[in-house]
């Protein structure tokens, strides 16, 4: 079980780098291990980097990272951590999937950083487990894997599966592990070394508070936007939103104009379009299903709104050629 005292030291970690992985979560996971070794003056942990084929892997920031070997060079009795980032659904390699399933059958502790929960879920390794994923990928994950319990917390540890939302959240996850294995004093010392104080609980929210995000603290405005965010698939009418907030529709309009410089209808539309873009880029859902998931009953209306906001159609966002482009392609 992840976080339990290891049977022998040093405890081995194997990081599997997926193309376009996020660099920050990787370093936020490794550094607490390194510092724990230094402060304890023991070899509590050791780690190695691997890729599917043993070749270097480019992170999402373009930095090429050398690895210690391919998946075939990984020994048994190691904690496995899959590191991914943007476009994770495009980098689900069958060789990695089969290797992870074999490791799971052996009883290995398996976890993921940032968007890796998507990859682990696609292999079936999160069935019956609770996980988390980066907030930007949360809507797409929930649509793709409705049967899996996913939270908006910083990290989740569920028996022999664990996940973190990315960014700096792996620091908190590894500190929780260090505290469980070697005591809270060592975890606190490591946190001070990386200037990470206080140590955050796994259930803390990933994102800034809504007032901080919108730059306004008006309680009625915050409450209305929360209702909007919770009802993107079946949008509420301005009259219903106003009634729930104890306002008239005219007061609702003035409130949004004053603090957000747009109408409630426009703000609501932008929320739905932003969710639609996330689903288009992060899932394999059809454009029609994306439209329905974001409250658009007509694909043509969805396409028109999307193009007006982003300057391109949903199909172009996906890289799918239009009929006109197909017709313009020169013959063989």
C-alpha positions in Angstrom: 0.0 0.0 0.0 1.3 3.4 -0.9 2.6 5.3 2.1 3.1 2.2 4.3 6.6 1.6 5.8 8.6 -0.2 3.1 9.9 -3.7 3.7 13.4 -2.6 2.9 15.4 0.5 2.3 16.0 2.3 0.1 12.4 2.3 -1.3 12.5 2.3 -5.1 10.5 4.6 -7.3 10.3 4.2 -11.1 9.1 7.3 -13.0 7.6 6.5 -16.4 7.8 9.6 -18.7 5.1 10.0 -21.3 5.7 12.4 -24.2 4.7 16.0 -23.3 4.8 15.3 -19.6 4.7 18.3 -17.2 8.1 19.0 -15.7 7.0 20.7 -12.5 5.1 17.8 -11.1 8.0 15.5 -11.8 10.5 17.7 -9.9 8.0 18.3 -7.2 7.9 14.6 -6.6 11.6 13.8 -6.8 12.9 16.7 -4.7 11.2 15.7 -1.4 12.7 12.3 -1.8 16.2 13.7 -2.4 15.9 16.1 0.6 14.5 13.4 2.8 17.7 11.3 2.1 19.9 14.3 2.8 18.3 15.4 6.1 17.9 11.8 7.4 21.5 11.0 6.4 20.1 7.7 5.1 19.2 6.2 1.7 15.5 6.1 2.3 14.6 6.5 -1.3 16.1 5.9 -4.7 14.6 6.5 -8.2 15.1 6.1 -11.9 13.5 7.4 -15.0 12.2 5.3 -17.8 10.4 5.6 -21.1 8.5 3.0 -23.2 11.5 2.4 -25.6 14.4 3.8 -23.6 14.7 6.9 -25.7 14.8 10.5 -24.2 11.4 12.1 -23.7 10.5 15.7 -24.5 8.5 17.4 -21.7 5.7 19.9 -22.5 8.2 22.7 -22.1 10.4 21.3 -24.8 13.2 20.1 -22.5 14.5 16.7 -23.6 15.0 14.4 -20.6 17.3 11.4 -20.7 16.1 8.2 -19.1 17.8 5.2 -17.4 16.2 2.6 -19.7 13.1 1.2 -21.3 10.2 -0.5 -19.5 11.9 -3.8 -20.0 14.8 -2.7 -17.7 12.5 -2.0 -14.7 12.8 -4.6 -11.9 10.1 -5.7 -9.6 9.3 -4.3 -6.1 9.2 -0.7 -7.2 6.6 2.0 -6.8 5.6 3.1 -10.3 4.7 6.7 -11.1 3.4 7.7 -14.5 4.2 11.3 -15.5 2.1 12.9 -18.3 0.8 16.3 -19.2 -0.9 17.9 -22.2 -2.5 15.7 -24.9 -2.4 12.7 -22.7 -5.1 10.9 -24.7 -2.8 11.0 -27.7 0.0 9.3 -25.9 -1.6 6.1 -24.6 0.9 3.5 -25.9 -0.3 -0.1 -26.0 3.1 -1.2 -24.7 2.8 1.0 -21.7 -0.8 -0.1 -21.1 0.1 -3.8 -21.2 3.2 -3.2 -18.9 1.1 -1.4 -16.3 -1.5 -4.1 -16.3 1.1 -6.7 -15.7 2.6 -4.7 -12.9 -0.8 -4.3 -11.3 -1.3 -8.0 -11.4 1.9 -8.3 -9.4 0.5 -6.0 -6.8 2.7 -2.9 -7.5 1.8 0.4 -6.1 0.9 2.6 -9.2 0.3 6.3 -9.3 0.1 9.2 -11.7 1.0 12.9 -11.8 -1.0 15.7 -13.4 -3.1 14.1 -16.2 -1.8 10.5 -15.8 -5.1 9.5 -14.1 -6.6 9.7 -17.6 -4.1 7.1 -18.8 -4.5 4.9 -15.8 -8.3 5.0 -16.1 -8.1 4.0 -19.8 -6.2 0.9 -18.7 -8.8 0.0 -16.2 -6.4 0.4 -13.3 -8.6 3.0 -11.5 -11.8 0.9 -11.5 -13.0 0.9 -8.0 -10.5 3.5 -6.8 -10.8 7.2 -6.0 -8.4 9.6 -7.9 -7.8 13.2 -8.8 -6.6 15.0 -11.9 -5.7 18.6 -12.8 -8.7 20.8 -12.6 -8.5 21.7 -16.3 -8.8 18.1 -17.2 -11.5 17.3 -14.6 -14.6 17.9 -16.9 -13.2 15.7 -19.7 -12.2 13.0 -17.3 -15.7 12.9 -15.7 -17.3 12.7 -19.1 -14.9 9.9 -20.3 -15.0 7.8 -17.1 -18.3 8.5 -15.4 -18.0 5.3 -13.3 -14.7 6.4 -11.6 -14.8 8.6 -8.5 -12.7 11.6 -9.2 -12.2 14.5 -6.8 -11.0 18.1 -7.2 -8.5 17.7 -4.4 -4.7 18.1 -4.5 -4.0 14.4 -4.3 -5.6 11.1 -3.5 -4.1 8.0 -1.9 -6.4 4.9 -2.2 -4.7 1.7 -1.2 -2.2 0.8 -3.9 -3.3 3.6 -6.2 -2.4 7.3 -5.8 -2.6 10.4 -7.9 -1.8 14.1 -7.7 -3.3 17.0 -9.6 0.0 18.3 -10.9 1.8 21.6 -10.3 3.2 21.7 -6.8 0.6 19.3 -5.4 3.0 16.3 -5.5 5.1 18.0 -2.8 2.1 17.6 -0.5 1.6 14.0 -1.5 5.2 13.1 -1.0 5.3 14.9 2.4 2.2 12.9 3.5 4.1 9.7 2.5 7.3 10.7 4.2 5.3 11.6 7.4 3.5 8.3 7.3 6.7 6.3 6.8 9.4 8.2 8.7 7.5 10.6 11.0 6.0 14.1 10.8 9.2 15.8 12.0 11.2 14.7 8.9 8.2 15.7 6.6 8.2 19.2 8.3 11.9 19.5 7.8 11.6 18.6 4.1 8.8 21.1 3.7 10.9 23.9 5.2 13.8 23.1 2.9 11.5 23.5 -0.2 9.9 26.6 1.4 6.5 24.8 1.3 4.5 25.9 4.3 2.0 25.0 5.5 1.7 21.4 4.3 -1.6 21.1 2.6 -4.3 18.4 3.2 -5.1 16.2 0.3 -8.7 17.5 0.1 -7.8 21.1 -0.3 -9.1 22.7 -3.6 -6.7 23.0 -6.5 -8.0 26.3 -7.8 -8.1 29.7 -6.3 -11.4 30.7 -4.7 -14.1 31.9 -7.0 -13.9 35.5 -5.7 -10.2 35.5 -6.4 -10.7 34.2 -9.9 -13.3 36.8 -10.9 -11.8 39.6 -8.9 -15.0 40.3 -7.0 -16.4 39.3 -3.6 -20.1 40.3 -4.0 -21.8 37.3 -2.3 -24.8 37.3 -4.7 -22.6 37.4 -7.8 -20.4 34.6 -6.4 -23.5 32.5 -5.7 -24.9 33.0 -9.1 -21.6 32.1 -10.9 -21.4 28.9 -8.7 -24.9 28.0 -10.0 -23.8 28.6 -13.5 -20.7 26.4 -13.1 -22.7 23.6 -11.7 -25.3 23.7 -14.5 -23.4 23.9 -17.8 -25.1 20.9 -19.4 -28.6 22.3 -18.7 -28.2 26.0 -18.4 -30.5 27.9 -16.1 -32.4 30.9 -17.5 -31.6 34.4 -16.2 -34.9 34.6 -14.5 -34.3 31.4 -12.6 -30.8 32.6 -11.6 -32.2 36.0 -10.5 -35.0 34.4 -8.5 -32.5 32.0 -6.7 -30.4 35.0 -5.7 -33.4 37.1 -4.6 -32.9 39.6 -7.4 -34.9 40.9 -10.3 -33.6 40.2 -13.8 -32.7 43.9 -14.2 -30.7 43.8 -11.0 -29.0 40.6 -12.2 -28.0 42.4 -15.4 -26.6 45.4 -13.6 -24.6 43.2 -11.2 -22.8 41.4 -14.0 -22.3 44.7 -16.0 -20.7 46.4 -12.9 -18.3 43.6 -11.9 -17.7 41.6 -15.0 -18.4 44.1 -17.8 -20.7 41.6 -19.6 -24.2 40.3 -19.5 -25.1 37.2 -17.4 -26.1 35.5 -20.7 -22.7 36.3 -22.2 -20.7 35.2 -19.2 -22.7 31.9 -19.0 -22.0 31.3 -22.7 -18.3 31.8 -22.2 -18.2 29.3 -19.4 -19.9 26.7 -21.6 -17.6 27.4 -24.5 -14.5 27.1 -22.3 -15.7 23.7 -21.1 -16.4 22.7 -24.7 -12.8 23.6 -25.7 -11.4 21.4 -22.8 -13.6 18.5 -24.0 -12.5 18.9 -27.6 -8.8 19.0 -26.7 -8.7 16.4 -24.0 -11.2 13.7 -24.9 -12.3 11.7 -27.9 -16.0 12.8 -27.6 -17.7 13.6 -30.8 -18.4 17.3 -31.5 -22.1 16.6 -31.2 -21.7 15.0 -27.8 -19.5 17.9 -26.7 -22.2 20.3 -27.8 -24.8 18.5 -25.7 -22.5 18.2 -22.7 -22.1 22.0 -22.7 -25.8 22.9 -23.1 -26.1 23.4 -26.9 -29.1 21.5 -28.3 -28.1 22.4 -31.9 -24.6 21.5 -33.3 -24.9 24.4 -35.8 -25.6 26.9 -33.0 -22.7 25.5 -31.1 -20.3 25.8 -34.0 -21.4 29.3 -34.7 -20.9 30.4 -31.1 -17.6 28.6 -30.8 -16.3 30.2 -34.0 -17.3 33.6 -32.9 -15.5 33.2 -29.6 -12.4 31.3 -30.6 -12.1 32.2 -34.3 -12.3 28.7 -35.5 -14.9 25.9 -35.7 -15.0 23.0 -33.2 -13.9 20.7 -36.1 -10.9 22.9 -36.9 -10.0 22.9 -33.1 -9.9 19.1 -33.4 -7.8 19.2 -36.6 -10.6 17.6 -38.6 -10.7 19.0 -42.1 -13.9 20.6 -43.3 -15.7 19.6 -46.5 -14.3 22.6 -48.3 -10.7 21.6 -47.3 -11.3 18.0 -48.4 -12.6 19.2 -51.7 -9.6 21.5 -52.2 -7.0 18.7 -51.6 -5.1 18.0 -54.8 -5.7 14.5 -56.3 -2.9 12.0 -55.7 
